[in-house]
């Protein structure tokens, strides 16, 4: 078990005793501390830390030594879950930015050496926590923001609100529960919620439920000639035709698992 103060501490006896594992990871201020620790599920030698003085560090030695990766990771000063490690790749990490005017979602695929921003059309509002479902060919990213829950199925190029009934309030934690095909979501002041992990073409507005709005969104996309309406994935011109209507209706009638 790892525990963070300004250093990382290690316990191998369930917390009965701890020993110092790392040096001070902060910039040395009197109130500086580690606010987030994450251990890679696929390889526990990879450990990532975020401090409340805006530093992101990575370790490939189980937390014994760290490399400074970022110094501009603004966010809450308190304990957070802003770091999310890909479940199958210890070098791929997502970072939430809980402040205005900063990158809100960043990703590294080389253990922190380089970062890319995945904000897409997200509003400029703090993102507090991230969860990733890596079971699909493209990872599905969930972002808990100050105004609710968002989802991207295309690596951040587009985002939509997700979860029917999830309030527009700060989301401060998200846990993926794949055994029950659901997310468990904690809000600040509006309780705890669950949302179904639903991946279905007929859920066209990407809110986790099949409603008349999915028909409207599909028709709008079709009328505008957007590739999103190419339900049958045809590559023969014209790509959008009556088969796409049939494909959408079949998916809607079948429901989403």
VOPAGU-2260 file (C-alpha; in pm, 1 decimal, decimal comma):
REM VOPAGU-2260
SITE   aa  ch    i         X         Y         Z
SITE  UNK   A    0       0,0       0,0       0,0
SITE  UNK   A    1     123,3     349,8     -89,6
SITE  UNK   A    2      43,7     664,5     105,8
SITE  UNK   A    3     122,1    1023,1      13,2
SITE  UNK   A    4     225,8    1316,4     229,2
SITE  UNK   A    5     494,7    1527,9      64,0
SITE  UNK   A    6     667,7    1192,5      10,9
SITE  UNK   A    7     544,5     848,9     -87,6
SITE  UNK   A    8     532,7     595,6     195,3
SITE  UNK   A    9     512,8     216,8     161,5
SITE  UNK   A   10     339,5     -43,4     376,1
SITE  UNK   A   11     370,5    -415,7     313,8
SITE  UNK   A   12     165,3    -521,0     617,9
SITE  UNK   A   13    -173,1    -365,7     551,4
SITE  UNK   A   14     -91,4     -27,9     702,5
SITE  UNK   A   15      40,2    -147,9    1040,0
SITE  UNK   A   16     366,8      32,0     964,1
SITE  UNK   A   17     504,3     253,4     687,9
SITE  UNK   A   18     852,0     334,0     561,0
SITE  UNK   A   19     957,8     630,7     349,4
SITE  UNK   A   20     982,6     525,8     -14,4
SITE  UNK   A   21    1047,7     847,9    -208,6
SITE  UNK   A   22    1202,5    1190,6    -156,6
SITE  UNK   A   23     989,0    1504,9    -132,1
SITE  UNK   A   24     794,7    1526,6    -458,6
SITE  UNK   A   25     674,3    1883,5    -409,8
SITE  UNK   A   26     850,7    2211,8    -482,2
SITE  UNK   A   27     908,2    2248,4    -108,1
SITE  UNK   A   28     638,2    2487,6      10,0
SITE  UNK   A   29     517,8    2467,7     370,0
SITE  UNK   A   30     172,6    2343,1     266,7
SITE  UNK   A   31     275,5    2143,6     -41,6
SITE  UNK   A   32     167,2    1779,6     -48,5
SITE  UNK   A   33      76,4    1492,4    -276,5
SITE  UNK   A   34    -292,0    1514,9    -364,8
SITE  UNK   A   35    -319,5    1213,1    -597,3
SITE  UNK   A   36    -142,6     877,9    -640,5
SITE  UNK   A   37    -215,7     618,5    -907,2
SITE  UNK   A   38     -67,8     271,1    -956,4
SITE  UNK   A   39     -89,3     104,8   -1298,2
SITE  UNK   A   40    -323,6    -198,2   -1281,2
SITE  UNK   A   41    -120,0    -385,3   -1542,0
SITE  UNK   A   42     224,4    -313,4   -1392,6
SITE  UNK   A   43     257,8    -182,7   -1033,9
SITE  UNK   A   44     611,3     -60,6   -1096,3
SITE  UNK   A   45     451,7     236,6   -1272,3
SITE  UNK   A   46     330,9     496,3   -1021,0
SITE  UNK   A   47     211,7     850,3   -1093,0
SITE  UNK   A   48     175,6    1138,9    -849,4
SITE  UNK   A   49      14,5    1483,1    -857,1
SITE  UNK   A   50      96,5    1749,3    -598,6
SITE  UNK   A   51    -106,2    2048,4    -486,0
SITE  UNK   A   52     164,1    2281,2    -616,2
SITE  UNK   A   53      86,8    2171,0    -973,2
SITE  UNK   A   54     349,8    1902,5   -1032,1
SITE  UNK   A   55     301,5    1568,3   -1209,2
SITE  UNK   A   56     566,1    1301,2   -1158,2
SITE  UNK   A   57     612,2     945,8   -1280,6
SITE  UNK   A   58     795,7     644,0   -1142,9
SITE  UNK   A   59     892,1     316,1   -1305,1
SITE  UNK   A   60    1038,3     176,6    -982,8
SITE  UNK   A   61     723,2     131,8    -777,9
SITE  UNK   A   62     755,5     480,4    -628,2
SITE  UNK   A   63    1117,3     471,6    -512,2
SITE  UNK   A   64    1234,9     728,1    -768,1
SITE  UNK   A   65    1031,2     980,4    -964,1
SITE  UNK   A   66    1079,2    1195,3   -1273,6
SITE  UNK   A   67     919,7    1540,6   -1287,7
SITE  UNK   A   68     689,4    1557,8   -1591,3
SITE  UNK   A   69     469,8    1870,4   -1557,5
SITE  UNK   A   70     466,8    2184,0   -1343,7
SITE  UNK   A   71     137,3    2338,3   -1461,2
SITE  UNK   A   72    -121,5    2086,9   -1337,8
SITE  UNK   A   73    -357,2    2329,8   -1164,1
SITE  UNK   A   74    -647,6    2188,7    -965,3
SITE  UNK   A   75    -798,9    2134,7    -623,9
SITE  UNK   A   76    -553,1    2153,6    -334,1
SITE  UNK   A   77    -728,4    1860,1    -166,2
SITE  UNK   A   78    -709,9    1487,3    -240,1
SITE  UNK   A   79    -836,7    1404,0    -589,1
SITE  UNK   A   80    -854,7    1123,4    -844,9
SITE  UNK   A   81    -726,4    1337,2   -1131,4
SITE  UNK   A   82    -493,5    1067,2   -1266,2
SITE  UNK   A   83    -638,3     772,9   -1458,2
SITE  UNK   A   84    -406,9     502,8   -1594,1
SITE  UNK   A   85    -513,2     295,2   -1892,3
SITE  UNK   A   86    -605,2     -48,8   -1751,0
SITE  UNK   A   87    -386,8    -235,7   -2001,0
SITE  UNK   A   88    -103,4      11,2   -2073,5
SITE  UNK   A   89      97,8     147,4   -1777,9
SITE  UNK   A   90     247,7     424,3   -1993,2
SITE  UNK   A   91     -87,3     571,9   -2095,8
SITE  UNK   A   92    -225,8     814,4   -1838,1
SITE  UNK   A   93    -510,6    1065,7   -1845,7
SITE  UNK   A   94    -493,6    1384,7   -1639,9
SITE  UNK   A   95    -786,5    1605,7   -1537,1
SITE  UNK   A   96    -743,1    1981,9   -1503,6
SITE  UNK   A   97    -966,9    2123,5   -1230,8
SITE  UNK   A   98    -934,5    2493,8   -1312,0
SITE  UNK   A   99   -1050,7    2749,9   -1567,9
SITE  UNK   A  100    -837,1    2842,2   -1867,8
SITE  UNK   A  101    -618,3    2528,8   -1856,7
SITE  UNK   A  102    -609,5    2200,2   -2050,8
SITE  UNK   A  103    -895,8    2005,5   -1896,2
SITE  UNK   A  104    -805,5    1658,6   -2021,7
SITE  UNK   A  105    -454,2    1557,4   -2116,7
SITE  UNK   A  106    -309,1    1221,9   -2213,8
SITE  UNK   A  107      40,3    1081,1   -2223,7
SITE  UNK   A  108     129,1     755,4   -2395,6
SITE  UNK   A  109     495,2     755,6   -2296,9
SITE  UNK   A  110     475,3     766,0   -1915,5
SITE  UNK   A  111     460,5    1144,7   -1901,2
SITE  UNK   A  112     740,1    1246,4   -2137,4
SITE  UNK   A  113     493,5    1413,6   -2377,6
SITE  UNK   A  114     127,1    1513,9   -2344,1
SITE  UNK   A  115    -161,3    1586,9   -2579,4
SITE  UNK   A  116    -482,9    1776,3   -2502,9
SITE  UNK   A  117    -814,0    1594,9   -2560,1
SITE  UNK   A  118   -1051,1    1879,3   -2470,5
SITE  UNK   A  119   -1220,3    1898,6   -2811,3
SITE  UNK   A  120   -1539,3    2103,5   -2767,3
SITE  UNK   A  121   -1556,9    2070,4   -2388,4
SITE  UNK   A  122   -1661,2    2397,3   -2219,2
SITE  UNK   A  123   -1397,5    2589,6   -2024,6
SITE  UNK   A  124   -1495,5    2448,5   -1688,0
SITE  UNK   A  125   -1294,2    2248,6   -1432,2
SITE  UNK   A  126   -1270,8    1873,4   -1487,6
SITE  UNK   A  127   -1213,0    1697,6   -1156,2
SITE  UNK   A  128   -1183,9    1329,9   -1241,1
SITE  UNK   A  129   -1153,3    1089,5   -1533,9
SITE  UNK   A  130   -1243,7     724,6   -1591,5
SITE  UNK   A  131   -1155,8     520,4   -1900,4
SITE  UNK   A  132   -1320,2     208,8   -2038,0
SITE  UNK   A  133   -1046,5      41,6   -2240,1
SITE  UNK   A  134   -1244,0    -262,0   -2352,0
SITE  UNK   A  135   -1332,6    -112,6   -2691,6
SITE  UNK   A  136   -1101,8     -50,6   -2990,1
SITE  UNK   A  137   -1104,7     322,5   -2910,7
SITE  UNK   A  138   -1100,0     399,1   -2537,1
SITE  UNK   A  139   -1420,2     552,2   -2402,0
SITE  UNK   A  140   -1336,6     847,7   -2178,4
SITE  UNK   A  141   -1562,9     977,7   -1902,4
SITE  UNK   A  142   -1497,4    1323,1   -1757,9
SITE  UNK   A  143   -1643,7    1447,9   -1431,0
SITE  UNK   A  144   -1670,6    1825,7   -1462,2
SITE  UNK   A  145   -1806,9    2103,3   -1242,6
SITE  UNK   A  146   -2130,9    2097,4   -1442,5
SITE  UNK   A  147   -2186,8    1723,4   -1481,1
SITE  UNK   A  148   -2067,1    1411,2   -1660,7
SITE  UNK   A  149   -1931,3    1398,0   -2017,2
SITE  UNK   A  150   -1831,7    1109,8   -2246,3
SITE  UNK   A  151   -1613,8    1083,3   -2556,4
SITE  UNK   A  152   -1603,9     774,8   -2778,7
SITE  UNK   A  153   -1346,5     918,7   -3023,4
SITE  UNK   A  154   -1049,2    1009,7   -2803,4
SITE  UNK   A  155   -1165,0    1360,2   -2722,8
SITE  UNK   A  156   -1252,8    1490,3   -3069,2
SITE  UNK   A  157   -1613,2    1529,2   -2953,9
SITE  UNK   A  158   -1784,3    1522,3   -2614,7
SITE  UNK   A  159   -2146,4    1482,9   -2507,4
SITE  UNK   A  160   -2319,3    1491,1   -2173,2
SITE  UNK   A  161   -2376,6    1139,5   -2048,7
SITE  UNK   A  162   -2609,2     966,4   -1806,1
SITE  UNK   A  163   -2983,6    1026,5   -1809,4
SITE  UNK   A  164   -3078,4    1215,4   -1492,0
SITE  UNK   A  165   -2721,5    1286,5   -1377,0
SITE  UNK   A  166   -2743,2    1638,3   -1224,8
SITE  UNK   A  167   -2550,3    1937,7   -1357,7
SITE  UNK   A  168   -2340,9    1956,6   -1043,9
SITE  UNK   A  169   -1970,9    1899,5    -973,0
SITE  UNK   A  170   -1865,8    1537,6   -1034,4
SITE  UNK   A  171   -1580,8    1463,5    -794,8
SITE  UNK   A  172   -1527,9    1090,2    -848,9
SITE  UNK   A  173   -1606,5     820,9   -1106,7
SITE  UNK   A  174   -1554,7     447,5   -1065,1
SITE  UNK   A  175   -1590,7     202,7   -1351,2
SITE  UNK   A  176   -1782,0    -113,8   -1256,4
SITE  UNK   A  177   -1753,6    -333,9   -1568,5
SITE  UNK   A  178   -1890,6    -644,1   -1392,3
SITE  UNK   A  179   -2226,6    -464,8   -1364,0
SITE  UNK   A  180   -2180,0    -257,9   -1681,6
SITE  UNK   A  181   -2216,1      68,0   -1496,2
SITE  UNK   A  182   -2041,3     378,9   -1369,2
SITE  UNK   A  183   -2063,8     484,8   -1006,0
SITE  UNK   A  184   -2054,6     863,2    -979,2
SITE  UNK   A  185   -2001,5    1088,0    -677,7
SITE  UNK   A  186   -2121,4    1448,3    -686,5
SITE  UNK   A  187   -2055,9    1741,0    -459,0
SITE  UNK   A  188   -2384,3    1800,8    -281,6
SITE  UNK   A  189   -2616,5    1590,0    -500,0
SITE  UNK   A  190   -2540,1    1240,7    -375,3
SITE  UNK   A  191   -2409,9     929,1    -551,7
SITE  UNK   A  192   -2544,2     802,0    -883,3
SITE  UNK   A  193   -2504,9     515,3   -1127,0
SITE  UNK   A  194   -2513,4     527,1   -1507,6
SITE  UNK   A  195   -2531,7     233,3   -1746,4
SITE  UNK   A  196   -2227,2     165,1   -1963,0
SITE  UNK   A  197   -2414,1     161,5   -2291,5
SITE  UNK   A  198   -2250,5     150,5   -2633,8
SITE  UNK   A  199   -2510,3     139,5   -2908,1
SITE  UNK   A  200   -2543,2     315,6   -3241,7
SITE  UNK   A  201   -2909,1     397,1   -3174,0
SITE  UNK   A  202   -2810,5     603,9   -2869,2
SITE  UNK   A  203   -2735,8     881,9   -3114,3
SITE  UNK   A  204   -2725,5    1166,1   -2861,6
SITE  UNK   A  205   -2492,5     959,6   -2640,4
SITE  UNK   A  206   -2686,0    1014,1   -2317,3
SITE  UNK   A  207   -2718,1     648,4   -2217,9
SITE  UNK   A  208   -3089,1     612,6   -2302,2
SITE  UNK   A  209   -3300,6     553,2   -2613,9
SITE  UNK   A  210   -3554,6     832,6   -2663,5
SITE  UNK   A  211   -3721,9    1029,0   -2943,3
SITE  UNK   A  212   -3428,1    1269,3   -2928,2
SITE  UNK   A  213   -3209,4     997,5   -3082,8
SITE  UNK   A  214   -3437,0    1001,0   -3389,9
SITE  UNK   A  215   -3413,0    1380,3   -3410,1
SITE  UNK   A  216   -3034,5    1379,4   -3375,5
SITE  UNK   A  217   -3001,6    1108,0   -3641,5
SITE  UNK   A  218   -3228,5    1295,0   -3885,3
SITE  UNK   A  219   -3037,3    1618,2   -3830,1
SITE  UNK   A  220   -2705,4    1442,7   -3896,1
SITE  UNK   A  221   -2847,6    1274,3   -4206,2
SITE  UNK   A  222   -2990,8    1599,2   -4344,5
SITE  UNK   A  223   -2655,3    1771,2   -4287,3
SITE  UNK   A  224   -2471,8    1488,8   -4464,7
SITE  UNK   A  225   -2252,5    1410,1   -4165,6
SITE  UNK   A  226   -2055,9    1084,9   -4164,8
SITE  UNK   A  227   -2197,4    1010,3   -3819,6
SITE  UNK   A  228   -2525,3     914,1   -3993,9
SITE  UNK   A  229   -2351,8     648,2   -4206,6
SITE  UNK   A  230   -2492,8     368,8   -3992,8
SITE  UNK   A  231   -2420,0      86,2   -4236,5
SITE  UNK   A  232   -2060,3     210,9   -4282,7
SITE  UNK   A  233   -2100,0     214,6   -4660,4
SITE  UNK   A  234   -1803,7     335,2   -4866,1
SITE  UNK   A  235   -2000,6     347,5   -5192,9
SITE  UNK   A  236   -2144,1     682,4   -5305,9
SITE  UNK   A  237   -2384,8     805,6   -5195,4
SITE  UNK   A  238   -2273,5     698,7   -4849,3
SITE  UNK   A  239   -2599,6     820,7   -4690,5
SITE  UNK   A  240   -2907,6     640,8   -4823,7
SITE  UNK   A  241   -3217,8     452,4   -4715,3
SITE  UNK   A  242   -3002,5     168,8   -4579,0
SITE  UNK   A  243   -2880,9     402,6   -4306,2
SITE  UNK   A  244   -3241,8     462,0   -4196,8
SITE  UNK   A  245   -3303,1      86,0   -4186,8
SITE  UNK   A  246   -2978,7      31,5   -3994,2
SITE  UNK   A  247   -3071,6     297,3   -3737,4
SITE  UNK   A  248   -3426,9     166,1   -3692,4
SITE  UNK   A  249   -3302,8    -190,8   -3647,5
SITE  UNK   A  250   -3054,0     -77,0   -3382,7
SITE  UNK   A  251   -3319,1     127,1   -3203,8
SITE  UNK   A  252   -3575,8    -154,7   -3208,0
SITE  UNK   A  253   -3316,0    -401,5   -3080,0
SITE  UNK   A  254   -3240,4    -175,0   -2786,6
SITE  UNK   A  255   -2901,2    -128,0   -2630,5
SITE  UNK   A  256   -2745,3    -404,9   -2418,2
